[in-house]
Amino acid sequence: MAGATVNATDADFEEKVLQSDKPVLVDFWAEWCGPCRQVAPALEAIAAEHAEKLTVVKLNIDENPVTAAKYGILSIPTMNVYQGGDVVKTIVGAKPKAAIERDLSDFIG
């Protein structure tokens, strides 16, 4: 299941996320963030299981501060769902896979 998520940068965020024809869950994370590491396997699984309905993108806020600042990311992990170029849902904090899937039910249900 590894590699189901896509990495984005400030440079390609618009192409990979805002111009996507399906909903995109963006995980704003950092290497030093323990809760981010806890949620990563759940996001990999969700990316693999729901690939036809949802793209999961990871954005390292330390390496890509412009995008994080643009969307007002103040705490991590924060996950935004983008649809049609807009943020349509925000999930803050580490949660188990089942809870994240419940939060995403409008998009993957």
Disulfide bonds with the S-S distance in Angstrom:
Cys33-Cys36 2.29
